[in-house]
Amino acid sequence: MIYKIFVGVAATTTELQSFKAEFFKALAHPIRIRILELLRGHERGVRELQAALDLDQSTVSQQLAVLRAKNVVVASREGTAVRYAIRDEAVGELLDVARRIFNNQLIGTQTMLRALRREARRPGRR
């Protein structure tokens, strides 16, 4: 019985890991990240996104299709226009975390550069 429970947990863990990998693949493009930033808290149409991103309609539509296929965004019709929104606002929180990680890496790099400069200025160093 314990073995069956463990196997079930392993299968669930594998499914979760696969979901995460696919989810992050859907986010793994700068244009898609920019689209998600624009959709935070706002439903927008393709033309609005196109204008804000300064990209052609086909590029924006292709990237939205990837996000839709992975259920990151949802689409709704408004007359002849299609409006897009983020399916789960936790995606916005994830973007915030990514920004914090980026900032932390920059701070770490700046600290390392300052240390290297100090070391280079020490007497006897070339």
VMD Tcl script that builds the backbone (N, CA, C; Angstrom):
set m [mol new atoms 378]
animate dup $m
set s [atomselect $m all]
$s set {name element resname resid chain x y z} {
  {N N MET 1 A 0.825 -1.198 0.000}
  {CA C MET 1 A 0.000 0.000 0.000}
  {C C MET 1 A 0.871 1.265 0.000}
  {N N ILE 2 A 1.891 1.278 0.830}
  {CA C ILE 2 A 2.773 2.446 0.891}
  {C C ILE 2 A 3.446 2.657 -0.465}
  {N N TYR 3 A 3.832 1.568 -1.126}
  {CA C TYR 3 A 4.463 1.664 -2.434}
  {C C TYR 3 A 3.533 2.344 -3.430}
  {N N LYS 4 A 2.245 1.976 -3.418}
  {CA C LYS 4 A 1.274 2.574 -4.337}
  {C C LYS 4 A 1.138 4.069 -4.082}
  {N N ILE 5 A 1.120 4.461 -2.837}
  {CA C ILE 5 A 1.027 5.891 -2.499}
  {C C ILE 5 A 2.265 6.611 -3.017}
  {N N PHE 6 A 3.443 6.030 -2.789}
  {CA C PHE 6 A 4.679 6.648 -3.237}
  {C C PHE 6 A 4.710 6.779 -4.753}
  {N N VAL 7 A 4.299 5.749 -5.465}
  {CA C VAL 7 A 4.265 5.795 -6.930}
  {C C VAL 7 A 3.301 6.878 -7.390}
  {N N GLY 8 A 2.159 6.999 -6.725}
  {CA C GLY 8 A 1.192 8.048 -7.063}
  {C C GLY 8 A 1.766 9.432 -6.864}
  {N N VAL 9 A 2.509 9.624 -5.772}
  {CA C VAL 9 A 3.148 10.919 -5.505}
  {C C VAL 9 A 4.198 11.206 -6.568}
  {N N ALA 10 A 4.978 10.190 -6.941}
  {CA C ALA 10 A 6.008 10.379 -7.967}
  {C C ALA 10 A 5.377 10.761 -9.298}
  {N N ALA 11 A 4.262 10.115 -9.645}
  {CA C ALA 11 A 3.580 10.450 -10.900}
  {C C ALA 11 A 3.069 11.875 -10.856}
  {N N THR 12 A 2.486 12.258 -9.723}
  {CA C THR 12 A 1.981 13.622 -9.574}
  {C C THR 12 A 3.128 14.624 -9.657}
  {N N THR 13 A 4.242 14.305 -9.010}
  {CA C THR 13 A 5.408 15.191 -9.049}
  {C C THR 13 A 5.919 15.329 -10.481}
  {N N THR 14 A 5.972 14.232 -11.207}
  {CA C THR 14 A 6.417 14.270 -12.599}
  {C C THR 14 A 5.472 15.108 -13.445}
  {N N GLU 15 A 4.175 14.953 -13.225}
  {CA C GLU 15 A 3.192 15.749 -13.962}
  {C C GLU 15 A 3.364 17.230 -13.655}
  {N N LEU 16 A 3.593 17.547 -12.392}
  {CA C LEU 16 A 3.790 18.943 -12.000}
  {C C LEU 16 A 5.054 19.506 -12.645}
  {N N GLN 17 A 6.115 18.720 -12.629}
  {CA C GLN 17 A 7.362 19.178 -13.248}
  {C C GLN 17 A 7.178 19.400 -14.744}
  {N N SER 18 A 6.440 18.522 -15.387}
  {CA C SER 18 A 6.160 18.684 -16.822}
  {C C SER 18 A 5.330 19.933 -17.072}
  {N N PHE 19 A 4.328 20.154 -16.214}
  {CA C PHE 19 A 3.507 21.358 -16.348}
  {C C PHE 19 A 4.377 22.603 -16.222}
  {N N LYS 20 A 5.233 22.627 -15.204}
  {CA C LYS 20 A 6.102 23.792 -14.992}
  {C C LYS 20 A 7.005 24.026 -16.199}
  {N N ALA 21 A 7.587 22.953 -16.720}
  {CA C ALA 21 A 8.476 23.092 -17.879}
  {C C ALA 21 A 7.725 23.678 -19.067}
  {N N GLU 22 A 6.532 23.172 -19.336}
  {CA C GLU 22 A 5.729 23.683 -20.450}
  {C C GLU 22 A 5.288 25.124 -20.197}
  {N N PHE 23 A 4.924 25.422 -18.964}
  {CA C PHE 23 A 4.500 26.772 -18.601}
  {C C PHE 23 A 5.640 27.762 -18.830}
  {N N PHE 24 A 6.832 27.426 -18.340}
  {CA C PHE 24 A 7.960 28.336 -18.508}
  {C C PHE 24 A 8.386 28.442 -19.971}
  {N N LYS 25 A 8.206 27.383 -20.746}
  {CA C LYS 25 A 8.472 27.470 -22.193}
  {C C LYS 25 A 7.555 28.507 -22.830}
  {N N ALA 26 A 6.301 28.534 -22.376}
  {CA C ALA 26 A 5.345 29.503 -22.926}
  {C C ALA 26 A 5.776 30.933 -22.619}
  {N N LEU 27 A 6.472 31.131 -21.515}
  {CA C LEU 27 A 6.927 32.473 -21.136}
  {C C LEU 27 A 8.288 32.820 -21.738}
  {N N ALA 28 A 8.938 31.861 -22.345}
  {CA C ALA 28 A 10.339 31.998 -22.741}
  {C C ALA 28 A 10.539 32.749 -24.055}
  {N N HIS 29 A 9.955 33.918 -24.143}
  {CA C HIS 29 A 10.175 34.768 -25.320}
  {C C HIS 29 A 9.953 36.216 -24.885}
  {N N PRO 30 A 10.873 37.112 -25.221}
  {CA C PRO 30 A 10.740 38.509 -24.778}
  {C C PRO 30 A 9.427 39.168 -25.199}
  {N N ILE 31 A 8.933 38.861 -26.386}
  {CA C ILE 31 A 7.671 39.479 -26.823}
  {C C ILE 31 A 6.517 38.982 -25.963}
  {N N ARG 32 A 6.520 37.695 -25.632}
  {CA C ARG 32 A 5.445 37.170 -24.787}
  {C C ARG 32 A 5.486 37.797 -23.398}
  {N N ILE 33 A 6.670 38.016 -22.875}
  {CA C ILE 33 A 6.787 38.688 -21.573}
  {C C ILE 33 A 6.242 40.109 -21.682}
  {N N ARG 34 A 6.588 40.807 -22.744}
  {CA C ARG 34 A 6.084 42.178 -22.935}
  {C C ARG 34 A 4.567 42.182 -23.043}
  {N N ILE 35 A 4.006 41.203 -23.751}
  {CA C ILE 35 A 2.546 41.101 -23.866}
  {C C ILE 35 A 1.933 40.913 -22.483}
  {N N LEU 36 A 2.495 40.015 -21.697}
  {CA C LEU 36 A 1.950 39.766 -20.358}
  {C C LEU 36 A 2.051 41.004 -19.478}
  {N N GLU 37 A 3.146 41.736 -19.588}
  {CA C GLU 37 A 3.272 42.989 -18.822}
  {C C GLU 37 A 2.154 43.958 -19.207}
  {N N LEU 38 A 1.846 44.032 -20.495}
  {CA C LEU 38 A 0.776 44.929 -20.958}
  {C C LEU 38 A -0.608 44.450 -20.532}
  {N N LEU 39 A -0.775 43.152 -20.391}
  {CA C LEU 39 A -2.083 42.605 -20.021}
  {C C LEU 39 A -2.333 42.604 -18.513}
  {N N ARG 40 A -1.322 42.916 -17.731}
  {CA C ARG 40 A -1.503 42.914 -16.276}
  {C C ARG 40 A -2.605 43.891 -15.887}
  {N N GLY 41 A -3.685 43.331 -15.384}
  {CA C GLY 41 A -4.786 44.162 -14.912}
  {C C GLY 41 A -5.624 44.793 -16.002}
  {N N HIS 42 A -5.298 44.525 -17.274}
  {CA C HIS 42 A -6.026 45.144 -18.381}
  {C C HIS 42 A -6.298 44.126 -19.479}
  {N N GLU 43 A -7.517 44.076 -19.913}
  {CA C GLU 43 A -7.859 43.289 -21.096}
  {C C GLU 43 A -7.540 44.173 -22.299}
  {N N ARG 44 A -6.917 43.601 -23.319}
  {CA C ARG 44 A -6.538 44.396 -24.489}
  {C C ARG 44 A -6.781 43.614 -25.776}
  {N N GLY 45 A -6.995 44.383 -26.842}
  {CA C GLY 45 A -7.147 43.795 -28.164}
  {C C GLY 45 A -5.807 43.691 -28.864}
  {N N VAL 46 A -5.787 42.944 -29.948}
  {CA C VAL 46 A -4.549 42.749 -30.714}
  {C C VAL 46 A -4.012 44.085 -31.210}
  {N N ARG 47 A -4.892 44.949 -31.697}
  {CA C ARG 47 A -4.421 46.250 -32.216}
  {C C ARG 47 A -3.784 47.097 -31.122}
  {N N GLU 48 A -4.368 47.078 -29.929}
  {CA C GLU 48 A -3.763 47.819 -28.812}
  {C C GLU 48 A -2.374 47.270 -28.502}
  {N N LEU 49 A -2.277 45.950 -28.447}
  {CA C LEU 49 A -0.986 45.325 -28.165}
  {C C LEU 49 A 0.013 45.619 -29.276}
  {N N GLN 50 A -0.457 45.541 -30.500}
  {CA C GLN 50 A 0.390 45.809 -31.661}
  {C C GLN 50 A 0.955 47.226 -31.587}
  {N N ALA 51 A 0.107 48.192 -31.279}
  {CA C ALA 51 A 0.559 49.587 -31.198}
  {C C ALA 51 A 1.544 49.775 -30.042}
  {N N ALA 52 A 1.233 49.195 -28.892}
  {CA C ALA 52 A 2.100 49.354 -27.723}
  {C C ALA 52 A 3.460 48.689 -27.924}
  {N N LEU 53 A 3.469 47.575 -28.636}
  {CA C LEU 53 A 4.705 46.830 -28.858}
  {C C LEU 53 A 5.461 47.285 -30.099}
  {N N ASP 54 A 4.787 48.045 -30.964}
  {CA C ASP 54 A 5.351 48.483 -32.239}
  {C C ASP 54 A 5.810 47.279 -33.075}
  {N N LEU 55 A 4.889 46.303 -33.171}
  {CA C LEU 55 A 5.146 45.089 -33.950}
  {C C LEU 55 A 3.999 44.868 -34.917}
  {N N ASP 56 A 4.246 44.066 -35.952}
  {CA C ASP 56 A 3.174 43.786 -36.904}
  {C C ASP 56 A 2.158 42.820 -36.289}
  {N N GLN 57 A 0.973 42.829 -36.856}
  {CA C GLN 57 A -0.150 42.057 -36.333}
  {C C GLN 57 A 0.146 40.564 -36.298}
  {N N SER 58 A 0.805 40.050 -37.323}
  {CA C SER 58 A 1.062 38.604 -37.367}
  {C C SER 58 A 2.000 38.161 -36.243}
  {N N THR 59 A 2.993 38.977 -35.927}
  {CA C THR 59 A 3.920 38.642 -34.842}
  {C C THR 59 A 3.188 38.603 -33.508}
  {N N VAL 60 A 2.374 39.621 -33.255}
  {CA C VAL 60 A 1.614 39.678 -32.004}
  {C C VAL 60 A 0.656 38.492 -31.926}
  {N N SER 61 A -0.040 38.212 -33.006}
  {CA C SER 61 A -0.995 37.096 -33.024}
  {C C SER 61 A -0.305 35.755 -32.798}
  {N N GLN 62 A 0.865 35.568 -33.390}
  {CA C GLN 62 A 1.608 34.314 -33.191}
  {C C GLN 62 A 1.980 34.123 -31.724}
  {N N GLN 63 A 2.444 35.194 -31.101}
  {CA C GLN 63 A 2.851 35.089 -29.698}
  {C C GLN 63 A 1.639 34.888 -28.783}
  {N N LEU 64 A 0.538 35.543 -29.106}
  {CA C LEU 64 A -0.692 35.331 -28.339}
  {C C LEU 64 A -1.184 33.894 -28.486}
  {N N ALA 65 A -1.023 33.323 -29.669}
  {CA C ALA 65 A -1.444 31.935 -29.902}
  {C C ALA 65 A -0.679 30.971 -28.997}
  {N N VAL 66 A 0.605 31.218 -28.811}
  {CA C VAL 66 A 1.405 30.375 -27.913}
  {C C VAL 66 A 0.882 30.504 -26.485}
  {N N LEU 67 A 0.629 31.735 -26.058}
  {CA C LEU 67 A 0.127 31.963 -24.699}
  {C C LEU 67 A -1.254 31.346 -24.501}
  {N N ARG 68 A -2.088 31.418 -25.519}
  {CA C ARG 68 A -3.424 30.799 -25.439}
  {C C ARG 68 A -3.324 29.286 -25.384}
  {N N ALA 69 A -2.464 28.715 -26.201}
  {CA C ALA 69 A -2.320 27.253 -26.256}
  {C C ALA 69 A -1.888 26.675 -24.908}
  {N N LYS 70 A -1.154 27.445 -24.145}
  {CA C LYS 70 A -0.685 27.001 -22.827}
  {C C LYS 70 A -1.564 27.537 -21.696}
  {N N ASN 71 A -2.713 28.105 -22.056}
  {CA C ASN 71 A -3.690 28.616 -21.081}
  {C C ASN 71 A -3.137 29.710 -20.175}
  {N N VAL 72 A -2.199 30.483 -20.688}
  {CA C VAL 72 A -1.664 31.612 -19.925}
  {C C VAL 72 A -2.581 32.821 -20.091}
  {N N VAL 73 A -3.139 32.977 -21.292}
  {CA C VAL 73 A -4.108 34.050 -21.543}
  {C C VAL 73 A -5.405 33.445 -22.067}
  {N N VAL 74 A -6.475 34.214 -21.920}
  {CA C VAL 74 A -7.778 33.823 -22.465}
  {C C VAL 74 A -8.213 34.899 -23.446}
  {N N ALA 75 A -9.010 34.490 -24.405}
  {CA C ALA 75 A -9.516 35.411 -25.424}
  {C C ALA 75 A -11.028 35.475 -25.323}
  {N N SER 76 A -11.561 36.670 -25.581}
  {CA C SER 76 A -13.016 36.831 -25.636}
  {C C SER 76 A -13.344 37.733 -26.818}
  {N N ARG 77 A -14.472 37.476 -27.429}
  {CA C ARG 77 A -14.905 38.279 -28.584}
  {C C ARG 77 A -15.691 39.482 -28.104}
  {N N GLU 78 A -15.407 40.592 -28.750}
  {CA C GLU 78 A -16.143 41.830 -28.509}
  {C C GLU 78 A -16.481 42.368 -29.893}
  {N N GLY 79 A -17.635 41.979 -30.407}
  {CA C GLY 79 A -17.965 42.306 -31.794}
  {C C GLY 79 A -17.061 41.507 -32.709}
  {N N THR 80 A -16.329 42.209 -33.563}
  {CA C THR 80 A -15.391 41.516 -34.453}
  {C C THR 80 A -13.989 41.446 -33.850}
  {N N ALA 81 A -13.786 42.164 -32.769}
  {CA C ALA 81 A -12.461 42.199 -32.140}
  {C C ALA 81 A -12.318 41.073 -31.112}
  {N N VAL 82 A -11.088 40.634 -30.940}
  {CA C VAL 82 A -10.766 39.647 -29.909}
  {C C VAL 82 A -9.957 40.359 -28.838}
  {N N ARG 83 A -10.385 40.192 -27.590}
  {CA C ARG 83 A -9.707 40.815 -26.450}
  {C C ARG 83 A -9.002 39.717 -25.657}
  {N N TYR 84 A -7.849 40.046 -25.121}
  {CA C TYR 84 A -7.045 39.076 -24.373}
  {C C TYR 84 A -6.856 39.544 -22.943}
  {N N ALA 85 A -6.783 38.571 -22.047}
  {CA C ALA 85 A -6.539 38.843 -20.631}
  {C C ALA 85 A -5.694 37.708 -20.064}
  {N N ILE 86 A -4.984 37.996 -18.995}
  {CA C ILE 86 A -4.225 36.957 -18.302}
  {C C ILE 86 A -5.220 36.068 -17.565}
  {N N ARG 87 A -5.072 34.765 -17.731}
  {CA C ARG 87 A -5.994 33.804 -17.116}
  {C C ARG 87 A -5.878 33.822 -15.586}
  {N N ASP 88 A -4.671 33.873 -15.075}
  {CA C ASP 88 A -4.438 33.805 -13.630}
  {C C ASP 88 A -3.520 34.962 -13.248}
  {N N GLU 89 A -3.997 35.834 -12.389}
  {CA C GLU 89 A -3.205 37.015 -12.019}
  {C C GLU 89 A -1.914 36.655 -11.282}
  {N N ALA 90 A -1.774 35.407 -10.855}
  {CA C ALA 90 A -0.512 34.974 -10.250}
  {C C ALA 90 A 0.637 35.091 -11.253}
  {N N VAL 91 A 0.314 35.115 -12.546}
  {CA C VAL 91 A 1.341 35.317 -13.576}
  {C C VAL 91 A 2.006 36.676 -13.362}
  {N N GLY 92 A 1.226 37.681 -12.990}
  {CA C GLY 92 A 1.788 38.996 -12.690}
  {C C GLY 92 A 2.746 38.940 -11.511}
  {N N GLU 93 A 2.380 38.159 -10.499}
  {CA C GLU 93 A 3.267 37.986 -9.343}
  {C C GLU 93 A 4.566 37.308 -9.771}
  {N N LEU 94 A 4.451 36.339 -10.672}
  {CA C LEU 94 A 5.634 35.650 -11.183}
  {C C LEU 94 A 6.545 36.625 -11.931}
  {N N LEU 95 A 5.957 37.523 -12.698}
  {CA C LEU 95 A 6.751 38.539 -13.398}
  {C C LEU 95 A 7.459 39.452 -12.401}
  {N N ASP 96 A 6.784 39.769 -11.288}
  {CA C ASP 96 A 7.415 40.576 -10.233}
  {C C ASP 96 A 8.603 39.838 -9.619}
  {N N VAL 97 A 8.433 38.548 -9.363}
  {CA C VAL 97 A 9.523 37.742 -8.803}
  {C C VAL 97 A 10.698 37.710 -9.780}
  {N N ALA 98 A 10.415 37.545 -11.060}
  {CA C ALA 98 A 11.484 37.539 -12.069}
  {C C ALA 98 A 12.237 38.869 -12.062}
  {N N ARG 99 A 11.502 39.964 -11.901}
  {CA C ARG 99 A 12.147 41.285 -11.838}
  {C C ARG 99 A 13.048 41.380 -10.607}
  {N N ARG 100 A 12.586 40.861 -9.463}
  {CA C ARG 100 A 13.402 40.891 -8.245}
  {C C ARG 100 A 14.662 40.040 -8.423}
  {N N ILE 101 A 14.525 38.879 -9.034}
  {CA C ILE 101 A 15.690 38.024 -9.283}
  {C C ILE 101 A 16.683 38.751 -10.187}
  {N N PHE 102 A 16.183 39.392 -11.230}
  {CA C PHE 102 A 17.035 40.162 -12.140}
  {C C PHE 102 A 17.768 41.261 -11.372}
  {N N ASN 103 A 17.029 42.005 -10.549}
  {CA C ASN 103 A 17.647 43.076 -9.763}
  {C C ASN 103 A 18.703 42.525 -8.810}
  {N N ASN 104 A 18.409 41.393 -8.159}
  {CA C ASN 104 A 19.382 40.784 -7.249}
  {C C ASN 104 A 20.646 40.373 -7.992}
  {N N GLN 105 A 20.492 39.857 -9.192}
  {CA C GLN 105 A 21.670 39.476 -9.974}
  {C C GLN 105 A 22.476 40.703 -10.373}
  {N N LEU 106 A 21.779 41.789 -10.707}
  {CA C LEU 106 A 22.495 43.027 -11.036}
  {C C LEU 106 A 23.257 43.546 -9.830}
  {N N ILE 107 A 22.628 43.505 -8.669}
  {CA C ILE 107 A 23.290 43.964 -7.446}
  {C C ILE 107 A 24.522 43.110 -7.176}
  {N N GLY 108 A 24.388 41.793 -7.350}
  {CA C GLY 108 A 25.528 40.895 -7.155}
  {C C GLY 108 A 26.651 41.190 -8.131}
  {N N THR 109 A 26.311 41.468 -9.367}
  {CA C THR 109 A 27.312 41.789 -10.386}
  {C C THR 109 A 27.998 43.112 -10.059}
  {N N GLN 110 A 27.223 44.107 -9.624}
  {CA C GLN 110 A 27.799 45.402 -9.265}
  {C C GLN 110 A 28.754 45.257 -8.086}
  {N N THR 111 A 28.370 44.460 -7.101}
  {CA C THR 111 A 29.224 44.228 -5.937}
  {C C THR 111 A 30.531 43.574 -6.365}
  {N N MET 112 A 30.452 42.596 -7.239}
  {CA C MET 112 A 31.637 41.902 -7.726}
  {C C MET 112 A 32.535 42.860 -8.517}
  {N N LEU 113 A 31.948 43.711 -9.351}
  {CA C LEU 113 A 32.739 44.678 -10.117}
  {C C LEU 113 A 33.457 45.663 -9.198}
  {N N ARG 114 A 32.759 46.126 -8.150}
  {CA C ARG 114 A 33.406 47.046 -7.196}
  {C C ARG 114 A 34.588 46.366 -6.510}
  {N N ALA 115 A 34.416 45.106 -6.129}
  {CA C ALA 115 A 35.501 44.364 -5.481}
  {C C ALA 115 A 36.683 44.200 -6.435}
  {N N LEU 116 A 36.408 43.912 -7.688}
  {CA C LEU 116 A 37.484 43.773 -8.675}
  {C C LEU 116 A 38.217 45.092 -8.883}
  {N N ARG 117 A 37.471 46.190 -8.903}
  {CA C ARG 117 A 38.112 47.513 -9.065}
  {C C ARG 117 A 39.004 47.832 -7.870}
  {N N ARG 118 A 38.496 47.531 -6.652}
  {CA C ARG 118 A 39.306 47.792 -5.452}
  {C C ARG 118 A 40.586 46.963 -5.496}
  {N N GLU 119 A 40.453 45.721 -5.886}
  {CA C GLU 119 A 41.613 44.836 -5.958}
  {C C GLU 119 A 42.606 45.332 -7.006}
  {N N ALA 120 A 42.118 45.820 -8.115}
  {CA C ALA 120 A 42.995 46.309 -9.186}
  {C C ALA 120 A 43.754 47.556 -8.756}
  {N N ARG 121 A 43.196 48.333 -7.812}
  {CA C ARG 121 A 43.844 49.569 -7.364}
  {C C ARG 121 A 44.862 49.342 -6.256}
  {N N ARG 122 A 44.895 48.155 -5.690}
  {CA C ARG 122 A 45.841 47.884 -4.608}
  {C C ARG 122 A 47.274 47.973 -5.117}
  {N N PRO 123 A 48.174 48.488 -4.260}
  {CA C PRO 123 A 49.586 48.559 -4.657}
  {C C PRO 123 A 50.117 47.154 -4.971}
  {N N GLY 124 A 50.982 47.096 -5.954}
  {CA C GLY 124 A 51.583 45.829 -6.346}
  {C C GLY 124 A 50.733 45.047 -7.337}
  {N N ARG 125 A 49.559 45.569 -7.687}
  {CA C ARG 125 A 48.676 44.908 -8.665}
  {C C ARG 125 A 48.834 45.588 -10.008}
  {N N ARG 126 A 48.721 44.864 -11.050}
  {CA C ARG 126 A 48.756 45.437 -12.393}
  {C C ARG 126 A 47.480 45.171 -13.084}
}
mol reanalyze $m
mol bondsrecalc $m
mol representation Tube
mol addrep $m
